[in-house]
Amino acid sequence: MSRKDEQGLGLSADDIALIAGILLVIADAVALLAILKAREEKSTTGSELSTIAEISRKKTRGKR
């Protein structure tokens, strides 16, 4: 350890770059999870809407 590290935080440029890289990887992972969740919700919503449309069509056909 250098004297700066013993006295306080004293992060070097390499330390800061490493921390920034780790934060970047974490942020990318969270963004990927958000995209996957949005895709899942979109497909669920789409299938629910098509099911509702089918039920609605069947009801109107039966009334004629």
Secondary structure, 3 states (H helix, E strand, C coil): CCHHHHHCCCCCHHHHHHHHHHHHHHHHHHHHHHHHHHHHHHHHHHHHHHHHHHHHHHHHHHHC
